[in-house]
Amino acid sequence: MSGKMKPIPEAELKGYYEDAEKHLLKPWLTRPLPHRDPLIIGGKGARFYDAAGKEYLDFLSQLFNVSLGIGNRKVVEAVKEQVGKVNYTKNTFLNIPKILLAKRLAEITGGDLTRTFFSNSGTEANEAAFKIVRIYTGRFKVISLWNAYHGSTYASMSAGGVTSNRTPFEPLVPGFFHIPPPNCYRCAFGMKYPDCGMRCAKFLEDTIKFHGPETVAAFIADPVVVAAGVLVPPKEYWPMIREICDKYDILLILDEVIAGCGRTGKMFAHEHWNIYPDILILAKGLSNACVPLGATIMNEKIADFFQERKTFMHGFTYSGHALSCAAGLAAINAYIEDKIPENAAKVGEYLLDKLRGIQDRHKSIGDVRGLGLIESVEFVKDKTTKEPLAAKDPETPLEERPMVMLSDGCLEEGLLVMPTMAGSMIRISPPLIITEEDVDKAMEIFERQIARVEKKFL
Ligand SMILES: Cc1ncc(COP(=O)(O)O)c(C=O)c1O
């Protein structure tokens, strides 16, 4: 994308909106006219522009994925160069970007994660992982966390734990089971850290035993549970989970679709806890969203198993697309060369501090949490009872729900943030190139909108 573009005349713009209304089935929650989702015609870095000429500050990296900022030169140039060479090869043929990216991922992911299966999205990368763990272990059950999100196809949705995404499509895929996420603000076991002894991690062991370890193939989770409102587990959680998986010979899949590629202040989130998954899932920021890309990266034991069998009966027409892999390679190199995770760690601390300051000044903020540049603010009616600041009636129109009002109000003032699907939380996830000055600007708008929502709902 380029920078600011010439606005589109209102009559032409009206035509686009009417055509969109007639011909598009939009994803997730569709809001009919007169609500206007911005029609974007340009952007650069942390800013984007709509067709009416309005500027927005992107505190969501579009959808947690444009992590190097809109139009990152290195990624765009790599894709342009590749278009001039080979832009597609049959999925079983080789192309150079596919080989180079797989090799680069093996070099930088650590442990013995050495072999990658490429796809087009986080969902597809998880789907591949589910097939891999079933074939490799000969078992079929997968355990995951309530309120987590792993994608929107049948198996990834079944692994996901967001009730509103699941119920319209039930019955789901058999073999997927859930345990409560590590949520210290709303502990499912009614306990308090550290006296809890990490009951939530130990519950994985109980669940494996209840099911019979010989039936469980894998545990999957995102290291920082983003859909549940950016739950950052206590330091013991991931080492304990790793240990439990090892004890019962169960594979650990870490879904770093959001948490990977620098977002948490390290290149990969699992580096915070010195553990390695058996399968690492990357997507979103992996290609800076320039061209869709997903990666299922497996350890040597699993890789050898498939090498010996000489088959993995799975694939997509666009597995290992030359343009996606060229984008991925350029993006990965940019994260490292430009010290992007380091900026995420530094500015992330600054943003977290700012949010804690806002929390102190506002009675509707129950909790603030985050790691690097993935952060969340949880809103309550009362800090003592922790009653969520949510619409009581499930039929309440979207516009009248506090979190939608808050994010719509921010957007109106030119700031993009995102409510969670469940609960009363706003997620904040700017591009990792963001500056402290832009954080200041964004937080001014955010705080003003919090005051407006408090006035209406408290
Ligand atoms: C943790 C996690 N896993 C998987 C996915 C699915 O990725 P995609 O939308 O690229 O299919 C998402 C999407 O938001 C995600 O947040």
The ligand as an SDF file (V2000), in Angstrom:
LIG
                    3D

 16 16  0  0  0  0  0  0  0  0999 V2000
   -4.0260  -17.9720   17.9160 C   0  0  0  0  0  0  0  0  0  0  0  0
   -4.6470  -18.0730   16.5460 C   0  0  0  0  0  0  0  0  0  0  0  0
   -4.5720  -19.2290   15.8890 N   0  0  0  0  0  0  0  0  0  0  0  0
   -5.0920  -19.3810   14.6680 C   0  0  0  0  0  0  0  0  0  0  0  0
   -5.7520  -18.3430   14.0520 C   0  0  0  0  0  0  0  0  0  0  0  0
   -6.3360  -18.5330   12.6950 C   0  0  0  0  0  0  0  0  0  0  0  0
   -5.5620  -17.8670   11.7510 O   0  0  0  0  0  0  0  0  0  0  0  0
   -6.1760  -17.4610   10.3320 P   0  0  0  0  0  0  0  0  0  0  0  0
   -7.2410  -16.4600   10.5680 O   0  0  0  0  0  0  0  0  0  0  0  0
   -4.9810  -16.9410    9.5830 O   0  0  0  0  0  0  0  0  0  0  0  0
   -6.6960  -18.6970    9.7130 O   0  0  0  0  0  0  0  0  0  0  0  0
   -5.8500  -17.1130   14.6900 C   0  0  0  0  0  0  0  0  0  0  0  0
   -6.5390  -15.9830   14.0530 C   0  0  0  0  0  0  0  0  0  0  0  0
   -6.7890  -14.9550   14.6170 O   0  0  0  0  0  0  0  0  0  0  0  0
   -5.2920  -16.9720   15.9800 C   0  0  0  0  0  0  0  0  0  0  0  0
   -5.3880  -15.8410   16.6630 O   0  0  0  0  0  0  0  0  0  0  0  0
  1  2  1  0
  2  3  1  0
  2 15  2  0
  3  4  2  0
  4  5  1  0
  5  6  1  0
  5 12  2  0
  6  7  1  0
  7  8  1  0
  8  9  2  0
  8 10  1  0
  8 11  1  0
 12 13  1  0
 12 15  1  0
 13 14  2  0
 15 16  1  0
M  END
$$$$
